[in-house]
Amino acid sequence: MKRIKKSRLLKSFNIAITGIFSTIKSERNMKIHIITALLVLVLSFFFKLTQSEFLFIALAVALVFITEILNTSIEKLGDAITKEHNEIIKIAKDISSGAVLVASLFAILVGIVVFHKEAQSEMEVFISILSRSPLYLMLLALSITVIAVIVIKKITNKGTHLKGGFPSGHSALAFCVATGIAIISKNIYVAILSLLIASMVAESRIETKVHSFLEVIFGALLGISIALVVFKLVEVFI
């Protein structure tokens, strides 16, 4: 008798797990929820959350998962009844989607309330580190410049990520570094020398016919702008 009950219990678990995996496989939103939940849980270990705060986070995550699973089951059931348009089935699907939205908004609210104070404290520490070390600022500016160049090249669909296209990545990085050096040194002669070296890098891209004059100019302006924004923003916040 006990074996039969145990067998039924295991079968119930297997069915439930199969249902969860079916939702994950068929629903793109469920994959997004899982990735988001994992990121939130990882953040929870880095922030000093109380037991109650962690439970609220877990509750919010579970609520989103539950509503998404129920939403999927209603959608599948509606599709099984008929593939044709049915106003009642449509309303049922809309209501279940609304439940997912409410759960998601609740999860966002919980995340903001729980992480706000800790995130603010961590950001203050981060800015403090940046303000004491120009190297961090330079690396941050260069990282943003690389990302910006890749994104713009992707949008314009010209050249590869590392060669050619709009804008000139070499020019952007060279002028980003030159601008950072000029700001850090606060010396007119060092600034002029840095900009001259950056100009030579940009000129070489035109000479080798890898980039046009416009691509080089845009790259230079992009690098200068990002460096100025990064260094000046930190000054404002500190």
Contacts in CASP RR format, 6 or more apart in sequence:
PFRMAT RR
TARGET T0000
AUTHOR 0000-0000-0000
METHOD contacts of the structure
MODEL  1
MKRIKKSRLLKSFNIAITGIFSTIKSERNMKIHIITALLVLVLSFFFKLT
QSEFLFIALAVALVFITEILNTSIEKLGDAITKEHNEIIKIAKDISSGAV
LVASLFAILVGIVVFHKEAQSEMEVFISILSRSPLYLMLLALSITVIAVI
VIKKITNKGTHLKGGFPSGHSALAFCVATGIAIISKNIYVAILSLLIASM
VAESRIETKVHSFLEVIFGALLGISIALVVFKLVEVFI
19 69 0 8 1.000
20 69 0 8 1.000
22 72 0 8 1.000
23 30 0 8 1.000
23 68 0 8 1.000
23 69 0 8 1.000
23 72 0 8 1.000
24 30 0 8 1.000
24 31 0 8 1.000
24 34 0 8 1.000
26 72 0 8 1.000
27 68 0 8 1.000
27 72 0 8 1.000
29 68 0 8 1.000
29 100 0 8 1.000
30 65 0 8 1.000
30 68 0 8 1.000
30 69 0 8 1.000
30 72 0 8 1.000
33 64 0 8 1.000
33 65 0 8 1.000
33 68 0 8 1.000
37 61 0 8 1.000
37 64 0 8 1.000
37 65 0 8 1.000
40 57 0 8 1.000
40 61 0 8 1.000
40 111 0 8 1.000
41 57 0 8 1.000
41 61 0 8 1.000
43 115 0 8 1.000
44 54 0 8 1.000
44 57 0 8 1.000
47 115 0 8 1.000
47 118 0 8 1.000
47 119 0 8 1.000
47 122 0 8 1.000
48 118 0 8 1.000
49 57 0 8 1.000
49 114 0 8 1.000
49 118 0 8 1.000
53 114 0 8 1.000
56 110 0 8 1.000
56 114 0 8 1.000
57 110 0 8 1.000
57 111 0 8 1.000
57 114 0 8 1.000
59 110 0 8 1.000
60 103 0 8 1.000
60 106 0 8 1.000
60 107 0 8 1.000
60 110 0 8 1.000
60 111 0 8 1.000
61 107 0 8 1.000
63 103 0 8 1.000
63 106 0 8 1.000
63 107 0 8 1.000
64 100 0 8 1.000
64 103 0 8 1.000
64 104 0 8 1.000
64 107 0 8 1.000
66 103 0 8 1.000
67 96 0 8 1.000
67 99 0 8 1.000
67 100 0 8 1.000
67 102 0 8 1.000
67 103 0 8 1.000
68 100 0 8 1.000
68 103 0 8 1.000
70 96 0 8 1.000
70 99 0 8 1.000
71 93 0 8 1.000
71 96 0 8 1.000
71 97 0 8 1.000
71 99 0 8 1.000
71 100 0 8 1.000
74 92 0 8 1.000
74 93 0 8 1.000
74 96 0 8 1.000
75 93 0 8 1.000
75 96 0 8 1.000
78 86 0 8 1.000
78 89 0 8 1.000
78 92 0 8 1.000
78 93 0 8 1.000
81 89 0 8 1.000
82 89 0 8 1.000
127 234 0 8 1.000
127 237 0 8 1.000
127 238 0 8 1.000
128 238 0 8 1.000
129 136 0 8 1.000
130 136 0 8 1.000
130 137 0 8 1.000
130 140 0 8 1.000
130 234 0 8 1.000
131 234 0 8 1.000
131 235 0 8 1.000
131 238 0 8 1.000
134 180 0 8 1.000
134 184 0 8 1.000
137 180 0 8 1.000
137 230 0 8 1.000
137 231 0 8 1.000
137 234 0 8 1.000
138 177 0 8 1.000
138 180 0 8 1.000
138 184 0 8 1.000
140 230 0 8 1.000
141 176 0 8 1.000
141 180 0 8 1.000
141 223 0 8 1.000
141 226 0 8 1.000
141 227 0 8 1.000
141 230 0 8 1.000
141 231 0 8 1.000
142 173 0 8 1.000
142 176 0 8 1.000
142 177 0 8 1.000
144 226 0 8 1.000
144 230 0 8 1.000
145 169 0 8 1.000
145 172 0 8 1.000
145 173 0 8 1.000
145 176 0 8 1.000
145 222 0 8 1.000
145 223 0 8 1.000
145 226 0 8 1.000
145 227 0 8 1.000
146 173 0 8 1.000
148 172 0 8 1.000
148 222 0 8 1.000
148 226 0 8 1.000
149 167 0 8 1.000
149 169 0 8 1.000
149 172 0 8 1.000
149 173 0 8 1.000
149 219 0 8 1.000
149 222 0 8 1.000
150 161 0 8 1.000
152 166 0 8 1.000
152 167 0 8 1.000
152 222 0 8 1.000
153 159 0 8 1.000
153 160 0 8 1.000
153 161 0 8 1.000
153 165 0 8 1.000
153 166 0 8 1.000
153 167 0 8 1.000
156 165 0 8 1.000
156 166 0 8 1.000
158 164 0 8 1.000
158 165 0 8 1.000
158 166 0 8 1.000
159 165 0 8 1.000
159 166 0 8 1.000
163 210 0 8 1.000
164 210 0 8 1.000
164 211 0 8 1.000
164 215 0 8 1.000
165 211 0 8 1.000
165 215 0 8 1.000
166 214 0 8 1.000
166 215 0 8 1.000
166 218 0 8 1.000
167 211 0 8 1.000
167 215 0 8 1.000
167 216 0 8 1.000
167 218 0 8 1.000
167 219 0 8 1.000
167 222 0 8 1.000
168 202 0 8 1.000
168 205 0 8 1.000
168 210 0 8 1.000
168 211 0 8 1.000
168 215 0 8 1.000
168 216 0 8 1.000
168 218 0 8 1.000
168 219 0 8 1.000
168 220 0 8 1.000
169 219 0 8 1.000
170 201 0 8 1.000
170 202 0 8 1.000
170 204 0 8 1.000
170 205 0 8 1.000
171 198 0 8 1.000
171 201 0 8 1.000
171 202 0 8 1.000
171 205 0 8 1.000
171 211 0 8 1.000
171 215 0 8 1.000
171 216 0 8 1.000
171 217 0 8 1.000
171 219 0 8 1.000
171 220 0 8 1.000
171 223 0 8 1.000
172 219 0 8 1.000
172 220 0 8 1.000
172 222 0 8 1.000
172 223 0 8 1.000
172 226 0 8 1.000
173 223 0 8 1.000
174 197 0 8 1.000
174 198 0 8 1.000
174 201 0 8 1.000
174 202 0 8 1.000
174 220 0 8 1.000
175 195 0 8 1.000
175 198 0 8 1.000
175 202 0 8 1.000
175 219 0 8 1.000
175 220 0 8 1.000
175 221 0 8 1.000
175 222 0 8 1.000
175 223 0 8 1.000
175 224 0 8 1.000
175 227 0 8 1.000
176 223 0 8 1.000
176 224 0 8 1.000
176 226 0 8 1.000
176 227 0 8 1.000
177 194 0 8 1.000
177 198 0 8 1.000
177 227 0 8 1.000
178 191 0 8 1.000
178 194 0 8 1.000
178 195 0 8 1.000
178 197 0 8 1.000
178 198 0 8 1.000
178 224 0 8 1.000
179 194 0 8 1.000
179 223 0 8 1.000
179 224 0 8 1.000
179 227 0 8 1.000
179 228 0 8 1.000
180 194 0 8 1.000
180 227 0 8 1.000
180 231 0 8 1.000
181 190 0 8 1.000
181 191 0 8 1.000
181 194 0 8 1.000
182 190 0 8 1.000
182 191 0 8 1.000
182 194 0 8 1.000
182 195 0 8 1.000
183 227 0 8 1.000
183 228 0 8 1.000
183 231 0 8 1.000
185 191 0 8 1.000
185 194 0 8 1.000
198 220 0 8 1.000
202 216 0 8 1.000
202 219 0 8 1.000
202 220 0 8 1.000
203 216 0 8 1.000
205 211 0 8 1.000
205 215 0 8 1.000
205 216 0 8 1.000
206 212 0 8 1.000
206 213 0 8 1.000
206 216 0 8 1.000
END
